[in-house]
Amino acid sequence: MPSPAVIEDFLAQQHLAFVGASRDTKQFANSVYRKLRDDGRTMYPVHLEADAIEGDTAYPTLDAVPDPVDGVVIMLPPEPMVDVVRAAVARGVPRVWLHRGAWGKPVPEEAVRLCREADVAVVDGACPFMFDEPVRGVHKLHRVFVRHRLAA
């Protein structure tokens, strides 16, 4: 689990790419996308087949996203996560947030290792809903448990 300072630094950024939002607005990833965008950030959705996500211009690859990109949120199953991390490292993105998602598998160790080897700040496994103020509902309770684990 990342340090609170890494999480706070990531959430302080204004220009974020987002890999994993869907054309289906009911998907959980889209809820996270909207929350980050609605808090005033410029969001760049990355989707291989969509022209737009949540009304925002979508880009087919991370390389196609315009500068600046202060960080990238990756909400994908574990298998493609590593490839997106490689693309982020190659582009020089300084921060990566790897969301574990509902796939029941941990964030790939290789993705975390690639970030650390490239000196990329990495949030590995947490959900932005637990930390992006204001935190509400079950996410607030989940944050209490996570912070307790981080402090231990």
PyMOL commands that place a pseudoatom at each C-alpha (Angstrom):
pseudoatom trace, name=CA, resn=MET, resi=1, chain=A, elem=C, hetatm=0, pos=[0.000, 0.000, 0.000]
pseudoatom trace, name=CA, resn=PRO, resi=2, chain=A, elem=C, hetatm=0, pos=[1.311, 3.466, -0.849]
pseudoatom trace, name=CA, resn=SER, resi=3, chain=A, elem=C, hetatm=0, pos=[2.078, 6.185, 1.632]
pseudoatom trace, name=CA, resn=PRO, resi=4, chain=A, elem=C, hetatm=0, pos=[-0.532, 8.865, 2.312]
pseudoatom trace, name=CA, resn=ALA, resi=5, chain=A, elem=C, hetatm=0, pos=[1.933, 11.436, 0.904]
pseudoatom trace, name=CA, resn=VAL, resi=6, chain=A, elem=C, hetatm=0, pos=[2.031, 9.634, -2.477]
pseudoatom trace, name=CA, resn=ILE, resi=7, chain=A, elem=C, hetatm=0, pos=[-1.778, 9.511, -2.555]
pseudoatom trace, name=CA, resn=GLU, resi=8, chain=A, elem=C, hetatm=0, pos=[-2.128, 13.189, -1.637]
pseudoatom trace, name=CA, resn=ASP, resi=9, chain=A, elem=C, hetatm=0, pos=[0.462, 14.192, -4.246]
pseudoatom trace, name=CA, resn=PHE, resi=10, chain=A, elem=C, hetatm=0, pos=[-1.342, 12.216, -6.944]
pseudoatom trace, name=CA, resn=LEU, resi=11, chain=A, elem=C, hetatm=0, pos=[-4.723, 13.742, -6.093]
pseudoatom trace, name=CA, resn=ALA, resi=12, chain=A, elem=C, hetatm=0, pos=[-3.214, 17.247, -6.108]
pseudoatom trace, name=CA, resn=GLN, resi=13, chain=A, elem=C, hetatm=0, pos=[-2.485, 16.935, -9.841]
pseudoatom trace, name=CA, resn=GLN, resi=14, chain=A, elem=C, hetatm=0, pos=[-4.643, 18.712, -12.396]
pseudoatom trace, name=CA, resn=HIS, resi=15, chain=A, elem=C, hetatm=0, pos=[-4.033, 16.790, -15.653]
pseudoatom trace, name=CA, resn=LEU, resi=16, chain=A, elem=C, hetatm=0, pos=[-4.749, 13.077, -15.474]
pseudoatom trace, name=CA, resn=ALA, resi=17, chain=A, elem=C, hetatm=0, pos=[-5.026, 10.412, -18.123]
pseudoatom trace, name=CA, resn=PHE, resi=18, chain=A, elem=C, hetatm=0, pos=[-7.494, 7.641, -17.315]
pseudoatom trace, name=CA, resn=VAL, resi=19, chain=A, elem=C, hetatm=0, pos=[-7.266, 4.161, -18.812]
pseudoatom trace, name=CA, resn=GLY, resi=20, chain=A, elem=C, hetatm=0, pos=[-10.238, 1.907, -18.191]
pseudoatom trace, name=CA, resn=ALA, resi=21, chain=A, elem=C, hetatm=0, pos=[-13.333, 4.106, -18.391]
pseudoatom trace, name=CA, resn=SER, resi=22, chain=A, elem=C, hetatm=0, pos=[-16.076, 2.658, -20.560]
pseudoatom trace, name=CA, resn=ARG, resi=23, chain=A, elem=C, hetatm=0, pos=[-18.572, 3.894, -23.096]
pseudoatom trace, name=CA, resn=ASP, resi=24, chain=A, elem=C, hetatm=0, pos=[-21.090, 2.439, -20.621]
pseudoatom trace, name=CA, resn=THR, resi=25, chain=A, elem=C, hetatm=0, pos=[-21.646, 5.269, -18.143]
pseudoatom trace, name=CA, resn=LYS, resi=26, chain=A, elem=C, hetatm=0, pos=[-22.914, 2.818, -15.499]
pseudoatom trace, name=CA, resn=GLN, resi=27, chain=A, elem=C, hetatm=0, pos=[-19.508, 1.167, -15.070]
pseudoatom trace, name=CA, resn=PHE, resi=28, chain=A, elem=C, hetatm=0, pos=[-17.708, 1.763, -11.754]
pseudoatom trace, name=CA, resn=ALA, resi=29, chain=A, elem=C, hetatm=0, pos=[-14.615, 3.094, -13.548]
pseudoatom trace, name=CA, resn=ASN, resi=30, chain=A, elem=C, hetatm=0, pos=[-16.780, 5.834, -15.027]
pseudoatom trace, name=CA, resn=SER, resi=31, chain=A, elem=C, hetatm=0, pos=[-17.925, 6.832, -11.544]
pseudoatom trace, name=CA, resn=VAL, resi=32, chain=A, elem=C, hetatm=0, pos=[-14.295, 7.272, -10.532]
pseudoatom trace, name=CA, resn=TYR, resi=33, chain=A, elem=C, hetatm=0, pos=[-13.571, 9.157, -13.758]
pseudoatom trace, name=CA, resn=ARG, resi=34, chain=A, elem=C, hetatm=0, pos=[-16.493, 11.549, -13.188]
pseudoatom trace, name=CA, resn=LYS, resi=35, chain=A, elem=C, hetatm=0, pos=[-15.493, 12.176, -9.549]
pseudoatom trace, name=CA, resn=LEU, resi=36, chain=A, elem=C, hetatm=0, pos=[-11.941, 13.101, -10.517]
pseudoatom trace, name=CA, resn=ARG, resi=37, chain=A, elem=C, hetatm=0, pos=[-13.164, 15.303, -13.379]
pseudoatom trace, name=CA, resn=ASP, resi=38, chain=A, elem=C, hetatm=0, pos=[-15.961, 16.935, -11.410]
pseudoatom trace, name=CA, resn=ASP, resi=39, chain=A, elem=C, hetatm=0, pos=[-13.462, 17.938, -8.718]
pseudoatom trace, name=CA, resn=GLY, resi=40, chain=A, elem=C, hetatm=0, pos=[-11.917, 20.274, -11.313]
pseudoatom trace, name=CA, resn=ARG, resi=41, chain=A, elem=C, hetatm=0, pos=[-9.237, 18.189, -12.979]
pseudoatom trace, name=CA, resn=THR, resi=42, chain=A, elem=C, hetatm=0, pos=[-8.613, 18.002, -16.701]
pseudoatom trace, name=CA, resn=MET, resi=43, chain=A, elem=C, hetatm=0, pos=[-9.161, 14.364, -17.594]
pseudoatom trace, name=CA, resn=TYR, resi=44, chain=A, elem=C, hetatm=0, pos=[-7.962, 12.549, -20.680]
pseudoatom trace, name=CA, resn=PRO, resi=45, chain=A, elem=C, hetatm=0, pos=[-9.788, 9.251, -21.176]
pseudoatom trace, name=CA, resn=VAL, resi=46, chain=A, elem=C, hetatm=0, pos=[-7.844, 6.605, -23.059]
pseudoatom trace, name=CA, resn=HIS, resi=47, chain=A, elem=C, hetatm=0, pos=[-9.919, 4.069, -24.977]
pseudoatom trace, name=CA, resn=LEU, resi=48, chain=A, elem=C, hetatm=0, pos=[-8.829, 2.198, -28.083]
pseudoatom trace, name=CA, resn=GLU, resi=49, chain=A, elem=C, hetatm=0, pos=[-12.265, 2.250, -29.736]
pseudoatom trace, name=CA, resn=ALA, resi=50, chain=A, elem=C, hetatm=0, pos=[-14.169, 5.269, -28.358]
pseudoatom trace, name=CA, resn=ASP, resi=51, chain=A, elem=C, hetatm=0, pos=[-14.197, 8.815, -29.708]
pseudoatom trace, name=CA, resn=ALA, resi=52, chain=A, elem=C, hetatm=0, pos=[-15.507, 10.131, -26.394]
pseudoatom trace, name=CA, resn=ILE, resi=53, chain=A, elem=C, hetatm=0, pos=[-15.983, 8.976, -22.801]
pseudoatom trace, name=CA, resn=GLU, resi=54, chain=A, elem=C, hetatm=0, pos=[-18.382, 10.817, -20.508]
pseudoatom trace, name=CA, resn=GLY, resi=55, chain=A, elem=C, hetatm=0, pos=[-18.566, 13.609, -23.104]
pseudoatom trace, name=CA, resn=ASP, resi=56, chain=A, elem=C, hetatm=0, pos=[-14.781, 14.120, -23.144]
pseudoatom trace, name=CA, resn=THR, resi=57, chain=A, elem=C, hetatm=0, pos=[-12.590, 13.479, -26.187]
pseudoatom trace, name=CA, resn=ALA, resi=58, chain=A, elem=C, hetatm=0, pos=[-11.044, 10.022, -25.881]
pseudoatom trace, name=CA, resn=TYR, resi=59, chain=A, elem=C, hetatm=0, pos=[-7.565, 9.113, -27.075]
pseudoatom trace, name=CA, resn=PRO, resi=60, chain=A, elem=C, hetatm=0, pos=[-6.686, 5.688, -28.517]
pseudoatom trace, name=CA, resn=THR, resi=61, chain=A, elem=C, hetatm=0, pos=[-3.393, 5.358, -26.611]
pseudoatom trace, name=CA, resn=LEU, resi=62, chain=A, elem=C, hetatm=0, pos=[-1.549, 7.051, -23.788]
pseudoatom trace, name=CA, resn=ASP, resi=63, chain=A, elem=C, hetatm=0, pos=[0.940, 8.395, -26.351]
pseudoatom trace, name=CA, resn=ALA, resi=64, chain=A, elem=C, hetatm=0, pos=[-1.885, 10.263, -28.121]
pseudoatom trace, name=CA, resn=VAL, resi=65, chain=A, elem=C, hetatm=0, pos=[-2.907, 12.225, -25.007]
pseudoatom trace, name=CA, resn=PRO, resi=66, chain=A, elem=C, hetatm=0, pos=[-1.836, 15.886, -25.176]
pseudoatom trace, name=CA, resn=ASP, resi=67, chain=A, elem=C, hetatm=0, pos=[0.610, 17.358, -22.675]
pseudoatom trace, name=CA, resn=PRO, resi=68, chain=A, elem=C, hetatm=0, pos=[0.690, 17.847, -19.795]
pseudoatom trace, name=CA, resn=VAL, resi=69, chain=A, elem=C, hetatm=0, pos=[-0.038, 14.493, -18.168]
pseudoatom trace, name=CA, resn=ASP, resi=70, chain=A, elem=C, hetatm=0, pos=[0.699, 14.689, -14.440]
pseudoatom trace, name=CA, resn=GLY, resi=71, chain=A, elem=C, hetatm=0, pos=[-0.459, 11.134, -13.764]
pseudoatom trace, name=CA, resn=VAL, resi=72, chain=A, elem=C, hetatm=0, pos=[-2.426, 8.209, -15.105]
pseudoatom trace, name=CA, resn=VAL, resi=73, chain=A, elem=C, hetatm=0, pos=[-5.165, 6.200, -13.405]
pseudoatom trace, name=CA, resn=ILE, resi=74, chain=A, elem=C, hetatm=0, pos=[-5.295, 2.616, -14.638]
pseudoatom trace, name=CA, resn=MET, resi=75, chain=A, elem=C, hetatm=0, pos=[-8.502, 0.673, -13.963]
pseudoatom trace, name=CA, resn=LEU, resi=76, chain=A, elem=C, hetatm=0, pos=[-8.040, -2.484, -15.990]
pseudoatom trace, name=CA, resn=PRO, resi=77, chain=A, elem=C, hetatm=0, pos=[-7.793, -6.188, -15.283]
pseudoatom trace, name=CA, resn=PRO, resi=78, chain=A, elem=C, hetatm=0, pos=[-4.266, -7.133, -14.124]
pseudoatom trace, name=CA, resn=GLU, resi=79, chain=A, elem=C, hetatm=0, pos=[-3.075, -8.568, -17.450]
pseudoatom trace, name=CA, resn=PRO, resi=80, chain=A, elem=C, hetatm=0, pos=[-3.210, -5.362, -19.552]
pseudoatom trace, name=CA, resn=MET, resi=81, chain=A, elem=C, hetatm=0, pos=[-2.124, -3.155, -16.617]
pseudoatom trace, name=CA, resn=VAL, resi=82, chain=A, elem=C, hetatm=0, pos=[1.552, -3.977, -17.143]
pseudoatom trace, name=CA, resn=ASP, resi=83, chain=A, elem=C, hetatm=0, pos=[1.471, -2.837, -20.778]
pseudoatom trace, name=CA, resn=VAL, resi=84, chain=A, elem=C, hetatm=0, pos=[-0.118, 0.479, -19.815]
pseudoatom trace, name=CA, resn=VAL, resi=85, chain=A, elem=C, hetatm=0, pos=[2.513, 0.990, -17.106]
pseudoatom trace, name=CA, resn=ARG, resi=86, chain=A, elem=C, hetatm=0, pos=[5.208, 0.373, -19.727]
pseudoatom trace, name=CA, resn=ALA, resi=87, chain=A, elem=C, hetatm=0, pos=[3.598, 3.036, -21.934]
pseudoatom trace, name=CA, resn=ALA, resi=88, chain=A, elem=C, hetatm=0, pos=[3.406, 5.478, -19.004]
pseudoatom trace, name=CA, resn=VAL, resi=89, chain=A, elem=C, hetatm=0, pos=[7.066, 4.919, -18.135]
pseudoatom trace, name=CA, resn=ALA, resi=90, chain=A, elem=C, hetatm=0, pos=[8.098, 5.327, -21.787]
pseudoatom trace, name=CA, resn=ARG, resi=91, chain=A, elem=C, hetatm=0, pos=[6.150, 8.584, -21.995]
pseudoatom trace, name=CA, resn=GLY, resi=92, chain=A, elem=C, hetatm=0, pos=[7.692, 9.885, -18.778]
pseudoatom trace, name=CA, resn=VAL, resi=93, chain=A, elem=C, hetatm=0, pos=[4.466, 10.091, -16.761]
pseudoatom trace, name=CA, resn=PRO, resi=94, chain=A, elem=C, hetatm=0, pos=[5.624, 10.810, -13.180]
pseudoatom trace, name=CA, resn=ARG, resi=95, chain=A, elem=C, hetatm=0, pos=[2.684, 9.228, -11.301]
pseudoatom trace, name=CA, resn=VAL, resi=96, chain=A, elem=C, hetatm=0, pos=[0.620, 6.057, -11.781]
pseudoatom trace, name=CA, resn=TRP, resi=97, chain=A, elem=C, hetatm=0, pos=[-2.449, 4.943, -9.841]
pseudoatom trace, name=CA, resn=LEU, resi=98, chain=A, elem=C, hetatm=0, pos=[-3.126, 1.209, -10.206]
pseudoatom trace, name=CA, resn=HIS, resi=99, chain=A, elem=C, hetatm=0, pos=[-6.700, 0.498, -9.164]
pseudoatom trace, name=CA, resn=ARG, resi=100, chain=A, elem=C, hetatm=0, pos=[-7.260, -3.093, -8.092]
pseudoatom trace, name=CA, resn=GLY, resi=101, chain=A, elem=C, hetatm=0, pos=[-10.830, -3.114, -9.338]
pseudoatom trace, name=CA, resn=ALA, resi=102, chain=A, elem=C, hetatm=0, pos=[-13.405, -5.836, -8.974]
pseudoatom trace, name=CA, resn=TRP, resi=103, chain=A, elem=C, hetatm=0, pos=[-11.364, -8.559, -10.645]
pseudoatom trace, name=CA, resn=GLY, resi=104, chain=A, elem=C, hetatm=0, pos=[-10.451, -10.156, -7.326]
pseudoatom trace, name=CA, resn=LYS, resi=105, chain=A, elem=C, hetatm=0, pos=[-6.758, -10.186, -8.139]
pseudoatom trace, name=CA, resn=PRO, resi=106, chain=A, elem=C, hetatm=0, pos=[-4.048, -7.977, -6.669]
pseudoatom trace, name=CA, resn=VAL, resi=107, chain=A, elem=C, hetatm=0, pos=[-2.289, -5.333, -8.703]
pseudoatom trace, name=CA, resn=PRO, resi=108, chain=A, elem=C, hetatm=0, pos=[0.454, -7.069, -10.717]
pseudoatom trace, name=CA, resn=GLU, resi=109, chain=A, elem=C, hetatm=0, pos=[3.794, -6.982, -8.920]
pseudoatom trace, name=CA, resn=GLU, resi=110, chain=A, elem=C, hetatm=0, pos=[5.500, -6.412, -12.262]
pseudoatom trace, name=CA, resn=ALA, resi=111, chain=A, elem=C, hetatm=0, pos=[3.528, -3.181, -12.788]
pseudoatom trace, name=CA, resn=VAL, resi=112, chain=A, elem=C, hetatm=0, pos=[4.558, -1.888, -9.358]
pseudoatom trace, name=CA, resn=ARG, resi=113, chain=A, elem=C, hetatm=0, pos=[8.179, -2.931, -9.942]
pseudoatom trace, name=CA, resn=LEU, resi=114, chain=A, elem=C, hetatm=0, pos=[8.303, -1.166, -13.318]
pseudoatom trace, name=CA, resn=CYS, resi=115, chain=A, elem=C, hetatm=0, pos=[7.067, 2.047, -11.700]
pseudoatom trace, name=CA, resn=ARG, resi=116, chain=A, elem=C, hetatm=0, pos=[9.572, 1.889, -8.863]
pseudoatom trace, name=CA, resn=GLU, resi=117, chain=A, elem=C, hetatm=0, pos=[12.493, 1.058, -11.160]
pseudoatom trace, name=CA, resn=ALA, resi=118, chain=A, elem=C, hetatm=0, pos=[11.603, 4.107, -13.291]
pseudoatom trace, name=CA, resn=ASP, resi=119, chain=A, elem=C, hetatm=0, pos=[11.185, 6.345, -10.212]
pseudoatom trace, name=CA, resn=VAL, resi=120, chain=A, elem=C, hetatm=0, pos=[7.484, 6.767, -10.962]
pseudoatom trace, name=CA, resn=ALA, resi=121, chain=A, elem=C, hetatm=0, pos=[5.344, 7.458, -7.891]
pseudoatom trace, name=CA, resn=VAL, resi=122, chain=A, elem=C, hetatm=0, pos=[2.866, 4.592, -7.677]
pseudoatom trace, name=CA, resn=VAL, resi=123, chain=A, elem=C, hetatm=0, pos=[-0.400, 4.142, -5.819]
pseudoatom trace, name=CA, resn=ASP, resi=124, chain=A, elem=C, hetatm=0, pos=[-0.831, 0.393, -5.872]
pseudoatom trace, name=CA, resn=GLY, resi=125, chain=A, elem=C, hetatm=0, pos=[-4.244, -0.993, -5.196]
pseudoatom trace, name=CA, resn=ALA, resi=126, chain=A, elem=C, hetatm=0, pos=[-6.257, 1.745, -3.490]
pseudoatom trace, name=CA, resn=CYS, resi=127, chain=A, elem=C, hetatm=0, pos=[-9.402, 3.387, -4.837]
pseudoatom trace, name=CA, resn=PRO, resi=128, chain=A, elem=C, hetatm=0, pos=[-9.462, 7.166, -5.427]
pseudoatom trace, name=CA, resn=PHE, resi=129, chain=A, elem=C, hetatm=0, pos=[-12.941, 7.254, -3.850]
pseudoatom trace, name=CA, resn=MET, resi=130, chain=A, elem=C, hetatm=0, pos=[-11.291, 6.471, -0.497]
pseudoatom trace, name=CA, resn=PHE, resi=131, chain=A, elem=C, hetatm=0, pos=[-9.101, 9.578, -0.577]
pseudoatom trace, name=CA, resn=ASP, resi=132, chain=A, elem=C, hetatm=0, pos=[-10.428, 12.256, -2.959]
pseudoatom trace, name=CA, resn=GLU, resi=133, chain=A, elem=C, hetatm=0, pos=[-12.305, 14.670, -0.704]
pseudoatom trace, name=CA, resn=PRO, resi=134, chain=A, elem=C, hetatm=0, pos=[-15.093, 14.761, 0.112]
pseudoatom trace, name=CA, resn=VAL, resi=135, chain=A, elem=C, hetatm=0, pos=[-15.101, 11.048, 0.881]
pseudoatom trace, name=CA, resn=ARG, resi=136, chain=A, elem=C, hetatm=0, pos=[-18.589, 9.603, 1.349]
pseudoatom trace, name=CA, resn=GLY, resi=137, chain=A, elem=C, hetatm=0, pos=[-20.409, 6.429, 2.289]
pseudoatom trace, name=CA, resn=VAL, resi=138, chain=A, elem=C, hetatm=0, pos=[-18.660, 3.077, 2.445]
pseudoatom trace, name=CA, resn=HIS, resi=139, chain=A, elem=C, hetatm=0, pos=[-15.509, 4.643, 0.997]
pseudoatom trace, name=CA, resn=LYS, resi=140, chain=A, elem=C, hetatm=0, pos=[-15.082, 6.699, 4.163]
pseudoatom trace, name=CA, resn=LEU, resi=141, chain=A, elem=C, hetatm=0, pos=[-15.185, 3.544, 6.300]
pseudoatom trace, name=CA, resn=HIS, resi=142, chain=A, elem=C, hetatm=0, pos=[-12.834, 1.737, 3.926]
pseudoatom trace, name=CA, resn=ARG, resi=143, chain=A, elem=C, hetatm=0, pos=[-10.384, 4.654, 4.193]
pseudoatom trace, name=CA, resn=VAL, resi=144, chain=A, elem=C, hetatm=0, pos=[-10.333, 4.330, 7.990]
pseudoatom trace, name=CA, resn=PHE, resi=145, chain=A, elem=C, hetatm=0, pos=[-9.275, 0.685, 7.690]
pseudoatom trace, name=CA, resn=VAL, resi=146, chain=A, elem=C, hetatm=0, pos=[-6.657, 1.421, 5.026]
pseudoatom trace, name=CA, resn=ARG, resi=147, chain=A, elem=C, hetatm=0, pos=[-5.156, 4.312, 7.006]
pseudoatom trace, name=CA, resn=HIS, resi=148, chain=A, elem=C, hetatm=0, pos=[-4.996, 2.075, 10.067]
pseudoatom trace, name=CA, resn=ARG, resi=149, chain=A, elem=C, hetatm=0, pos=[-3.034, -0.504, 8.046]
pseudoatom trace, name=CA, resn=LEU, resi=150, chain=A, elem=C, hetatm=0, pos=[-0.717, 2.194, 6.657]
pseudoatom trace, name=CA, resn=ALA, resi=151, chain=A, elem=C, hetatm=0, pos=[0.010, 3.490, 10.161]
pseudoatom trace, name=CA, resn=ALA, resi=152, chain=A, elem=C, hetatm=0, pos=[0.818, 0.001, 11.509]
for i in range(1, 152): cmd.bond("trace and resi %d" % i, "trace and resi %d" % (i + 1))
show_as sticks, trace
zoom trace
